[in-house]
């Protein structure tokens, strides 16, 4: 058994779980504070539950593209202890998560812009607060569609920022 690979796999699992929990919790709290102060998940507002589920899924898809790059930085640091230190790992991780946050904000902005273009005169937040499930489903479908389309580009952008060691060209 390769103990270094096993340790790295365990580290990746633990790191992924911790980051996912923290980001999902923070996103939910921000969503509640900004848009739905009276929103809850006790079954009274199905539209809010659908909308919240869509945001959680969108964030999860974006995180699934970011976490492997964080793991790559850790792998590089483990392979060559002089290449990257802990501060740089944290810096790169923060940068990748910030890019993910910006991507999520842009996706949500695009969703609401697109929804507003589709449906003139309908306030999606008000409709979701009033338990209009059809609006919530349409908003979530647009959000997940845009996230699926954009997530590979996010992964490419972030992987371009991974500090891979330089390799000399012998030719």
C-alpha positions in Angstrom: 0.0 0.0 0.0 1.2 3.5 -0.9 0.9 5.3 2.5 1.6 8.7 1.0 -1.2 8.3 -1.5 -3.5 6.9 1.3 -2.7 9.9 3.5 -3.4 12.3 0.6 -6.7 10.6 -0.1 -7.8 10.9 3.5 -6.7 14.5 3.6 -8.7 15.2 0.4 -11.8 13.6 1.8 -11.6 15.5 5.1 -10.8 18.8 3.4 -13.6 18.3 0.9 -16.1 17.6 3.7 -15.0 20.5 5.8 -15.0 23.0 2.9 -18.3 21.8 1.6 -20.0 22.1 5.0 -18.6 25.5 5.7 -19.5 26.9 2.3 -23.0 25.3 2.2 -23.7 26.7 5.7 -22.4 30.2 4.9 -24.3 30.2 1.6 -27.6 29.2 3.2 -27.2 31.9 5.9 -26.4 34.5 3.3 -29.4 33.4 1.2 -31.7 33.7 4.2 -30.4 37.1 5.3 -30.4 38.6 1.8 -33.6 37.3 0.3 -35.8 35.3 2.5 -35.8 36.5 6.1 -38.9 34.4 6.9 -37.9 31.4 4.8 -37.8 28.0 6.4 -37.6 24.3 5.4 -40.4 23.0 7.5 -42.7 22.4 4.5 -44.7 25.5 4.6 -42.9 27.1 1.6 -42.1 24.4 -1.0 -40.9 27.0 -3.5 -38.3 28.3 -1.1 -37.1 24.7 -0.5 -36.8 24.1 -4.2 -34.9 27.4 -4.7 -32.6 26.6 -1.8 -32.0 23.1 -3.1 -31.0 24.5 -6.5 -28.5 26.9 -5.0 -27.0 24.1 -2.9 -26.7 21.9 -6.0 -25.2 24.7 -8.0 -22.6 25.5 -5.3 -21.9 21.7 -5.0 -21.2 21.5 -8.7 -18.8 24.4 -8.6 -17.0 23.1 -5.5 -16.6 19.7 -7.3 -14.5 21.5 -9.9 -12.4 23.6 -7.3 -11.5 20.9 -4.7 -9.3 18.8 -7.1 -7.1 21.9 -7.8 -6.7 22.5 -4.1 -5.7 18.8 -3.7 -3.2 19.2 -6.6 -1.5 22.1 -4.7 -1.2 19.9 -1.7 0.2 17.1 -3.8 2.8 19.4 -5.2 3.7 20.5 -1.7 4.0 16.9 -0.5 6.2 15.9 -3.4 8.6 18.8 -3.1 8.6 20.4 0.3 10.6 23.4 -0.9 8.2 24.2 -3.8 5.2 25.3 -1.8 4.7 26.0 1.9 1.6 26.0 4.1 1.0 29.7 3.6 1.0 29.3 -0.2 -1.3 26.3 0.0 -3.8 28.5 2.0 -3.3 31.4 -0.4 -4.0 29.2 -3.5 -6.9 27.5 -1.8 -8.4 30.9 -0.8 -7.9 32.2 -4.4 -9.6 29.1 -5.9 -12.5 29.4 -3.5 -12.8 33.1 -4.2 -13.0 32.4 -7.9 -15.7 29.8 -7.2 -17.6 32.4 -5.2 -17.3 34.9 -8.0 -18.5 32.3 -10.5 -21.5 31.4 -8.3 -22.4 35.1 -7.9 -22.1 35.6 -11.7 -24.2 32.5 -12.4 -26.9 33.6 -10.0 -26.9 37.1 -11.5 -27.2 35.6 -15.0 -30.0 33.4 -13.8 -32.0 36.3 -12.4 -31.3 38.5 -15.5 -32.3 35.7 -17.8 -35.4 34.9 -15.8 -36.4 38.6 -15.8 -36.0 38.6 -19.6 -38.1 35.5 -19.9 -40.9 36.8 -17.7 -41.5 40.5 -17.8 -43.2 41.9 -14.7 -42.7 38.9 -12.4 -40.5 39.4 -9.3 -39.0 35.9 -8.8 -38.1 36.6 -5.2 -41.6 37.7 -4.3 -43.1 34.8 -6.2 -40.9 32.3 -4.3 -41.7 33.9 -1.0 -45.4 33.5 -1.9 -44.8 29.7 -2.5 -45.0 29.8 -6.3 -43.3 26.5 -7.1 -43.5 26.9 -10.8 -41.3 30.0 -10.6 -38.9 28.3 -8.2 -38.6 25.3 -10.5 -37.9 27.5 -13.6 -35.3 29.6 -11.7 -33.6 26.4 -10.4 -33.6 24.8 -13.9 -32.0 27.9 -15.4 -29.4 28.0 -12.6 -28.4 24.4 -12.9 -28.2 24.6 -16.6 -25.9 27.6 -16.5 -23.8 26.0 -13.8 -23.4 22.8 -15.9 -22.4 24.8 -18.9 -19.9 27.0 -17.0 -18.4 24.5 -14.5 -15.8 23.0 -17.0 -14.6 26.5 -17.8 -14.2 27.3 -14.0 -12.2 24.1 -13.7 -9.9 25.1 -16.6 -9.4 28.6 -15.2 -8.5 27.2 -11.8 -6.2 24.5 -13.1 -4.3 27.1 -15.0 -3.5 28.8 -11.7 -2.1 25.6 -10.1 1.6 26.2 -9.4 3.0 23.2 -11.2 6.8 22.9 -11.1 8.6 24.0 -14.2 10.0 21.2 -16.3 13.1 21.8 -18.4 13.1 21.1 -22.0 16.0 18.8 -23.0 15.6 19.1 -26.7 
